[in-house]
């Protein structure tokens, strides 16, 4: 985690400016590697001859890896700092993606599962560390910027989706696409992380050399309530990432590239919401803004799924639905990260707790929807988003800043 000295330095201070840009780059690259895999999910399903339910079970390997890594990542950051933690996550993320691609193209399901498990470890470690660093940069800048870091992640996802559309249209082999992306992303992410803020010294030891850590953040009601809110919004975002492309293909009979384009449209809307969301957050506060976000996401999912049942052509309703869904999904996760880090003491541990809950839902929830999708349809299962917005709306008050 970052040093706590010189808390109110100007955003234009060279070290802080370099750290801000490095964090933004880390978010872009993380989104790029994630979208690279998402854009090839139909190929993964086809290569391994999987049903939606079987693909969902395979994707649980990612969730399993992340859930193994997430709970302890906060303490790792406290010990070795965000820079080295991010680098470890980048290495696991990109190597795992390459192994998964190799398993898919050779038809070896166990190898693909192992690769996705390692990929999931990397996702968990990388994401928590860069969010902790982002929260510290936001604190020093003394204004709301976390959603814009997550907009950088969305921009990376959009770039990855765009590349995915191109390589699919050109019939570029999946192995070449994913391994090439992993190598380039890994090298750039490793290099840019060197500009993170300096790691803070290790905590002082008490009597007998034992470090005094205080109560576990897992016992803090506010932290857990923030985690519930993030869980719901993470499911909203993760469901689109995993199933929107396939839902449009299966539900409306569109071409593969059209389904990927629908996912790209979702990412554009989410990126827009994250770029302009800080204005709403600073003007109206976190709870009011998040209540509006929940309403937009719920309405958007309904229009996306039921567009074909409404009078007139389905396309305008579906496009509007995807746009509203993306706008509604934009702010829940980044606001949760900021809220978890509101109190400086043990911010890394609190962010780790909220990330564990949120990423667990983000990664594990959507794959589990695959079994439901086999029963009711890949498109219809997207209505789960609407139901999730009720508990999200009930828990947003926990994001208010402590007195």
Secondary structure, DSSP 8 states (H G I E B T S, - for coil): -B--SSTT--TTSHHHHHHHHHHHHHHHHHHHHHHHHHTTHHHHHHHTT--HHHHHHHHHHHHHHHHHHHHHHHHHHHHHHHHHHHHHHHHHHHHHHHHHHHHHHTT-HHHHHHHHHHHHHHHHHHHHHHHHHHHHHHHHHTS--HHHHHHHHHHHHHHHHHHHHHHHHTT--HHHHHHHHHHHHHHHHHHHGGGS--B-----B-GGG-B---S-GGG-HHHHHHHHHHHHHHHHHHHIIIIIHHHHHHHH---HHHHHHHHHHHHHHHHHHHHHHHHHHHHH-HHHHHHHHHHHHHHHHHHHHHGGGSSS-HHHHHHHHHHHHHHHHSSHHHHHHHHHTSSSTTHHHHHHHHHHHHHHIIIIIHHHHHHHHHHH-TTGGGGHHHHHHHHHHHHGGGGS---
